[in-house]
């Protein structure tokens, strides 16, 4: 049976683009309008795998998604980095002078603020999804309305790109993870990255001790994200990503950390993506 892939957003979204680039073939999509819905799709076995954004090079970590992965016992089985290219697209045959409004996700509009400051006649309108706006423009033949979305959306909904790469900071990458309800086992020699979670008491030097263990075991820390444990004041959960050359080095560190920390949990062991 062909695997159904859950994405946040609709066809033409950045999540859709990642699904197309990561998987060899994607014919069956579950389009979810929120990350909560994406998780429900996986937990309820409507979809087999999911694509979830986890951090952006400009905006930082999407912290609620860490909690979603942990709380629902999802497994990270891979990752993919995507260059985010924002484009202004409209129904064909229009010029930028004809555009009165541009609709898109608020984060997309924010990332393109400098570009739109050149066109004070254009009103910026927030919407729920970049690709959804592009689709609506085509379906309703909306003249004078533009969308800010990915190049894939222009192609999919037959829109003309009036201006490409309009985001202010040109180096704009998002890290996506591929998640599943069960762990996908790779041969150990192919695994060179892991995502783990643990908790520490508010004891001086406890985090430094953990980091020393990682260093001594030849692990390279690429990400650490702390989250307060709401039920227990002044205690924290730590979500950590590490890369390594040999699985045995990671395995040694994993065994030590499981003894040193509380609620130690492996969120995923997988092959690292190319940033």
C-alpha positions as CSV (number, residue, x, y, z in Angstrom):
1,X,0.0,0.0,0.0
2,X,1.3,3.4,-0.9
3,X,2.2,5.6,2.0
4,X,0.1,8.7,2.7
5,X,2.0,11.7,3.7
6,X,0.6,14.3,6.1
7,X,1.6,17.9,5.5
8,X,0.8,21.2,7.2
9,X,-1.0,23.3,4.7
10,X,-2.2,22.4,1.2
11,X,-0.6,21.5,-2.1
12,X,1.7,24.3,-3.1
13,X,2.8,25.0,0.5
14,X,6.4,24.8,1.7
15,X,5.6,21.5,3.5
16,X,4.3,20.1,0.1
17,X,7.6,21.1,-1.5
18,X,9.6,19.3,1.2
19,X,7.4,16.2,0.8
20,X,8.2,16.2,-3.0
21,X,11.9,16.7,-2.5
22,X,12.3,14.2,0.4
23,X,10.2,11.3,-0.9
24,X,10.8,9.7,-4.2
25,X,7.1,9.9,-5.1
26,X,4.2,11.5,-3.4
27,X,0.8,10.7,-4.8
28,X,-1.3,10.6,-1.6
29,X,-1.3,13.7,0.6
30,X,-3.3,14.5,3.8
31,X,-3.5,18.3,3.8
32,X,-3.8,19.4,7.4
33,X,-4.5,23.0,8.3
34,X,-2.7,22.9,11.7
35,X,0.2,20.9,13.3
36,X,-2.3,19.5,15.7
37,X,-4.3,18.1,12.8
38,X,-1.1,16.7,11.3
39,X,-0.4,14.8,14.5
40,X,-4.0,13.5,14.8
41,X,-3.7,12.2,11.2
42,X,-0.6,10.1,12.2
43,X,-2.0,8.9,15.6
44,X,-5.3,7.9,14.0
45,X,-3.4,6.1,11.1
46,X,-4.9,8.3,8.4
47,X,-1.3,9.0,7.3
48,X,1.8,6.9,7.5
49,X,4.4,9.7,7.8
50,X,4.3,13.5,8.4
51,X,6.4,16.5,7.4
52,X,6.7,19.1,10.2
53,X,8.7,22.3,10.3
54,X,10.8,22.5,13.4
55,X,13.1,25.6,13.2
56,X,13.8,28.6,10.9
57,X,17.2,30.3,10.5
58,X,15.5,33.7,11.1
59,X,12.5,33.0,13.4
60,X,14.1,30.3,15.5
61,X,12.6,27.2,17.0
62,X,8.9,26.3,16.6
63,X,8.7,25.3,20.2
64,X,5.1,23.9,20.3
65,X,6.2,21.3,17.7
66,X,8.8,19.9,20.0
67,X,6.1,19.4,22.6
68,X,3.8,17.8,20.0
69,X,6.4,15.3,19.0
70,X,7.3,14.4,22.6
71,X,3.7,14.3,23.9
72,X,2.4,12.1,21.1
73,X,5.5,9.8,21.1
74,X,6.3,10.4,17.5
75,X,9.7,9.3,16.1
76,X,11.9,11.6,13.9
77,X,13.0,9.3,11.1
78,X,14.7,12.0,8.9
79,X,15.2,15.7,8.2
80,X,15.2,18.1,5.3
81,X,16.4,21.7,4.9
82,X,14.6,24.0,2.6
83,X,15.6,27.4,1.2
84,X,12.6,29.5,1.7
85,X,11.9,31.7,-1.4
86,X,9.0,34.1,-1.1
87,X,7.4,35.2,-4.4
88,X,4.7,37.7,-5.3
89,X,2.2,36.0,-7.6
90,X,-1.0,37.1,-9.4
91,X,-3.4,36.1,-12.1
92,X,-1.6,36.4,-15.4
93,X,-1.6,39.6,-17.4
94,X,-1.3,42.1,-14.5
95,X,1.4,44.6,-13.4
96,X,2.4,45.5,-9.9
97,X,0.6,48.8,-10.3
98,X,-2.7,46.9,-10.7
99,X,-2.3,45.1,-7.4
100,X,-4.3,46.6,-4.5
101,X,-4.0,43.8,-1.9
102,X,-1.5,41.0,-1.1
103,X,-2.7,38.2,1.1
104,X,-0.4,35.6,2.8
105,X,0.5,34.0,6.1
106,X,1.6,36.8,8.6
107,X,5.2,35.4,8.9
108,X,5.5,35.5,5.1
109,X,4.3,39.1,5.0
110,X,6.7,40.0,7.8
111,X,9.6,38.5,6.0
112,X,8.8,40.6,2.9
113,X,8.1,44.0,4.7
114,X,11.0,45.9,3.1
115,X,9.9,44.9,-0.4
116,X,6.3,46.0,0.1
117,X,7.4,49.3,1.7
118,X,8.3,50.4,-1.9
119,X,4.6,50.0,-2.8
120,X,2.5,51.9,-0.3
121,X,-0.6,51.5,-2.5
122,X,-0.7,47.7,-1.7
123,X,-2.6,46.7,1.4
124,X,-1.2,43.6,3.2
125,X,-3.8,41.2,4.5
126,X,-3.0,38.2,6.8
127,X,-4.4,34.8,5.9
128,X,-4.0,31.2,7.2
129,X,-1.7,29.7,4.6
130,X,0.5,30.9,1.7
131,X,-0.7,28.3,-0.8
132,X,-4.4,28.6,0.1
133,X,-4.3,32.2,-0.9
134,X,-2.7,31.3,-4.2
135,X,-5.4,28.7,-4.9
136,X,-8.2,31.0,-4.0
137,X,-6.9,33.7,-6.5
138,X,-7.0,31.1,-9.3
139,X,-10.3,29.5,-8.3
140,X,-12.1,32.9,-7.9
141,X,-10.2,34.7,-10.7
142,X,-9.3,37.5,-8.3
143,X,-7.9,40.5,-10.1
144,X,-6.0,43.1,-8.2
145,X,-5.1,40.5,-5.5
146,X,-1.7,39.0,-5.0
147,X,-0.3,36.2,-2.9
148,X,3.1,35.7,-1.3
149,X,4.0,32.0,-1.6
150,X,6.5,29.4,-2.8
151,X,7.4,28.9,-6.5
152,X,5.6,25.6,-6.4
153,X,2.3,27.4,-5.7
154,X,2.7,29.6,-8.8
155,X,3.2,26.5,-11.0
156,X,0.4,24.5,-9.4
157,X,-2.2,27.2,-9.6
158,X,-1.0,28.8,-12.9
159,X,-0.1,32.2,-11.5
160,X,2.4,34.7,-12.8
161,X,5.3,35.6,-10.5
162,X,5.6,39.4,-10.6
163,X,8.6,39.5,-8.2
164,X,10.8,36.6,-7.1
165,X,12.8,36.3,-3.9
166,X,11.2,39.3,-2.2
167,X,12.1,38.2,1.4
168,X,14.4,40.7,3.1
169,X,17.0,38.2,4.5
170,X,18.1,36.2,1.5
171,X,19.5,33.3,3.5
172,X,16.3,31.9,4.9
173,X,16.3,28.2,5.6
174,X,13.8,26.0,7.5
175,X,14.5,22.7,9.0
176,X,11.8,20.1,8.6
177,X,11.6,16.7,10.2
178,X,9.9,13.6,8.9
179,X,7.9,12.0,11.7
180,X,6.2,8.6,12.2
181,X,4.4,6.8,15.0
182,X,6.9,4.0,14.9
183,X,10.6,4.1,14.6
184,X,12.1,3.5,11.2
185,X,15.2,1.4,11.8
186,X,18.2,2.2,9.7
187,X,21.4,0.2,9.7
188,X,23.6,1.7,12.4
189,X,26.3,2.6,9.9
190,X,23.8,5.0,8.2
191,X,22.7,6.8,11.4
192,X,24.8,9.9,12.1
193,X,22.3,12.2,13.9
194,X,20.0,11.8,16.9
195,X,17.4,13.9,18.7
196,X,17.0,13.2,22.4
197,X,15.1,14.6,25.3
198,X,15.8,14.6,29.0
199,X,15.1,16.4,32.3
200,X,17.5,17.8,34.9
201,X,17.0,19.1,38.4
202,X,17.9,22.7,39.2
203,X,21.4,21.6,40.4
204,X,24.4,23.9,39.7
205,X,26.6,22.4,37.0
206,X,24.2,19.6,36.0
207,X,23.8,20.7,32.4
208,X,27.6,21.4,32.1
209,X,28.2,17.8,33.2
210,X,25.8,16.4,30.6
211,X,27.5,18.5,27.9
212,X,30.9,17.3,29.0
213,X,29.7,13.7,28.6
214,X,28.6,14.4,25.0
215,X,32.0,16.1,24.2
216,X,34.0,13.2,25.7
217,X,32.0,10.7,23.7
218,X,32.8,12.6,20.5
219,X,29.3,14.0,19.9
220,X,28.8,17.3,18.2
221,X,25.9,19.3,19.7
222,X,24.0,21.1,16.9
223,X,20.9,22.2,18.8
224,X,19.7,22.6,22.4
225,X,16.3,23.8,23.3
226,X,15.1,24.1,26.9
227,X,11.4,24.1,28.0
228,X,10.2,24.7,31.5
229,X,8.2,21.8,33.1
230,X,5.0,23.6,34.0
231,X,4.0,21.2,36.8
232,X,7.5,21.4,38.4
233,X,8.8,25.0,38.9
234,X,12.5,25.6,38.2
235,X,12.9,22.2,36.4
236,X,13.5,22.0,32.7
237,X,13.2,19.6,29.7
238,X,16.0,19.7,27.2
239,X,15.6,18.8,23.6
240,X,19.0,18.1,22.0
241,X,20.3,17.3,18.6
242,X,23.7,15.6,18.2
243,X,25.7,14.4,15.2
244,X,28.5,11.8,15.3
245,X,30.8,9.9,13.0
246,X,30.4,6.5,14.6
247,X,27.2,5.1,16.1
248,X,29.1,3.4,18.9
249,X,30.2,6.8,20.3
250,X,26.6,7.9,20.4
251,X,25.5,4.6,21.9
252,X,28.0,5.0,24.7
253,X,26.8,8.6,25.4
254,X,23.2,7.4,25.3
255,X,23.8,4.8,28.0
256,X,25.6,7.3,30.3
257,X,23.0,10.0,29.8
258,X,20.2,7.7,30.5
259,X,21.7,7.1,34.0
260,X,22.6,10.8,34.6
261,X,19.3,12.4,33.7
262,X,15.6,11.8,34.3
263,X,12.9,11.0,31.8
264,X,15.6,10.3,29.1
265,X,14.0,9.7,25.8
266,X,15.2,9.1,22.2
267,X,13.0,11.1,19.8
268,X,14.8,9.9,16.7
269,X,18.0,8.3,15.2
270,X,18.4,9.1,11.6
271,X,20.6,10.3,8.7
272,X,21.4,14.0,8.9
273,X,20.1,16.3,6.1
274,X,22.2,18.9,4.2
275,X,21.7,22.4,5.6
